[in-house]
Amino acid sequence: MKILLLFAFAGLALFSCKNSKMTEMEDLVQAWDGKMIQFPLNPVFTILDEDTIDYDIHVGYKILTYVDSTGCTSCKLRLPEWKRFMSVVDSVTSRSVQFLFFLNTKDRRDIRHTLRTDHFHHPICIDVEDSLNRLNNFPKDMAFQTFLLDKTNKIIAIGNPVLNPKVKELYLKVLQGEEVEYKKNIKVIKTKVGIGQMAVSLGSFDWKKEQKATFILKNTGNHPLVIEHVNTSCGCTTVDYPEEPVRPRDSISLQVTYKADHPEHFNKTIIVYCNAESSPLRLKISGTAK
């Protein structure tokens, strides 16, 4: 079976309104097509960053995700989403699939807290020296730091399945043995969107009490508005919204829920990918959880 590299351009077209950005992404995907991932010698894997475990990383298909040291490592991990995706993979494919997590971070205390809070007992590698990245020189964009590898560690797909539903669909198709095609130059009918407010302050509140904010998006264009996907900068923030297309001159409500893990002052970003000319839309919530 011939598998052609694809970063779900149907979804990607919705994510960007700039032709130059689209071309840049296509070039990046093509550049990584068929590359062999090099792994450091004897990487150390642990459970909950405590107990070392023997973990053979050179068998079967692999989904490799690398998390760099910029920003909030625990926020970028999205472990609950990974747990759900791993469960889906296990249930729909008979292939042997390994999940490899390489984290370049020096804040091990935060990582341990995240692993315990999310009850994540899968082996992980805390790559303090950033050895994996030094060997491979990964793209800086977080969306391109996850790879589907074949048995020889060759890249057959790129993209983060817990951030992009199109990538998730692609990975599952490949792992189930379906053929996929490389698609590009997909034209998407765009519309315009108006937003009541881009940022909401939740003020000060008891950190144990969840908070909610509402963002109103109005379709001010002449074509249906389709929300493809919504990302948040932290697992403590979730978003609910209707999935039906929004007709011209109609509005849609995004219900944002924030549940603090601990007292903190926060600024969280909600990124809405849609077929609006201004996509992606960046919404913000802030406040102080005491």
WOWO-V524968 format. One record per residue. N is the residue number from 1. OMEGA is omega in radians with two decimals (NA if undefined). Layout:
# WOWO-V524968
((N:OMEGA) (N:OMEGA))
This chain:
# WOWO-V524968
((1:3.12) (2:3.13) (3:3.10) (4:-3.11) (5:-3.10) (6:3.04) (7:3.05) (8:-3.05) (9:3.07) (10:3.10) (11:-3.09) (12:3.12) (13:3.10) (14:-3.03) (15:-3.03) (16:3.12) (17:-3.10) (18:3.11) (19:-3.13) (20:3.11) (21:3.14) (22:3.13) (23:3.12) (24:3.13) (25:3.12) (26:3.14) (27:-3.13) (28:-3.14) (29:3.14) (30:-3.11) (31:-3.11) (32:-3.14) (33:3.04) (34:3.11) (35:3.07) (36:3.09) (37:3.09) (38:3.14) (39:3.07) (40:3.12) (41:3.03) (42:3.06) (43:-3.08) (44:3.10) (45:3.14) (46:2.98) (47:-3.12) (48:-3.11) (49:3.13) (50:-3.05) (51:3.09) (52:-3.10) (53:3.02) (54:-3.05) (55:-3.12) (56:-3.06) (57:-3.05) (58:3.10) (59:3.02) (60:3.04) (61:-3.08) (62:2.93) (63:-3.07) (64:3.03) (65:-3.14) (66:3.10) (67:-3.09) (68:-3.00) (69:-3.12) (70:3.09) (71:-3.07) (72:-3.11) (73:-3.11) (74:3.11) (75:-3.08) (76:-3.07) (77:-3.12) (78:-3.04) (79:3.08) (80:3.11) (81:3.10) (82:3.13) (83:3.13) (84:-3.13) (85:3.12) (86:3.10) (87:3.12) (88:3.14) (89:-3.12) (90:-3.06) (91:-3.01) (92:-3.11) (93:3.09) (94:3.13) (95:3.00) (96:-3.07) (97:3.06) (98:3.04) (99:-3.07) (100:3.14) (101:3.07) (102:-3.08) (103:3.06) (104:-3.12) (105:3.05) (106:-3.13) (107:-3.05) (108:3.12) (109:3.13) (110:-3.14) (111:3.13) (112:3.12) (113:-3.13) (114:-3.13) (115:-3.14) (116:-3.12) (117:-3.11) (118:3.13) (119:-3.08) (120:-3.05) (121:3.08) (122:3.12) (123:3.06) (124:3.07) (125:3.03) (126:-3.03) (127:-3.06) (128:-3.11) (129:-3.12) (130:-3.06) (131:-3.11) (132:-3.14) (133:3.12) (134:3.13) (135:-2.99) (136:3.14) (137:-3.08) (138:3.02) (139:-3.14) (140:-3.10) (141:-3.13) (142:-3.11) (143:-3.09) (144:3.14) (145:3.06) (146:-3.01) (147:2.95) (148:-3.07) (149:3.04) (150:-3.05) (151:-3.13) (152:-3.12) (153:3.06) (154:3.14) (155:3.06) (156:3.03) (157:-3.11) (158:-3.14) (159:-3.08) (160:-3.06) (161:3.11) (162:3.09) (163:-3.03) (164:-3.11) (165:3.10) (166:3.10) (167:3.08) (168:3.12) (169:3.13) (170:-3.12) (171:-3.12) (172:3.11) (173:-3.14) (174:-3.08) (175:3.07) (176:3.04) (177:3.13) (178:3.06) (179:3.07) (180:-3.11) (181:3.02) (182:-3.11) (183:3.10) (184:3.10) (185:3.10) (186:-3.13) (187:-3.14) (188:3.10) (189:-3.06) (190:3.09) (191:3.11) (192:-3.11) (193:3.05) (194:-3.09) (195:-3.12) (196:3.07) (197:-3.09) (198:-3.08) (199:3.12) (200:3.05) (201:3.12) (202:3.10) (203:3.12) (204:-3.09) (205:3.09) (206:-3.03) (207:-3.13) (208:-3.11) (209:-3.14) (210:-3.09) (211:-3.13) (212:3.06) (213:-3.12) (214:3.05) (215:-3.14) (216:3.07) (217:3.12) (218:3.10) (219:-3.11) (220:3.14) (221:-3.06) (222:-3.13) (223:3.13) (224:3.09) (225:-3.12) (226:3.06) (227:-3.08) (228:-3.06) (229:3.09) (230:3.08) (231:3.02) (232:-3.07) (233:-3.09) (234:3.12) (235:3.13) (236:-3.13) (237:3.10) (238:-3.09) (239:3.04) (240:3.13) (241:3.07) (242:-3.09) (243:-3.12) (244:3.07) (245:-3.12) (246:-3.11) (247:3.08) (248:3.13) (249:3.03) (250:-3.11) (251:3.11) (252:3.13) (253:3.00) (254:-3.13) (255:-3.10) (256:3.11) (257:3.11) (258:3.10) (259:-3.08) (260:3.02) (261:-3.09) (262:3.10) (263:3.14) (264:2.89) (265:-3.00) (266:2.95) (267:-3.07) (268:-3.11) (269:3.05) (270:-3.10) (271:-3.09) (272:3.10) (273:-3.09) (274:-3.12) (275:3.04) (276:3.13) (277:-3.11) (278:-3.13) (279:0.03) (280:3.12) (281:-3.11) (282:3.14) (283:-3.08) (284:2.95) (285:-3.14) (286:3.11) (287:3.13) (288:3.07) (289:-3.07) (290:NA))
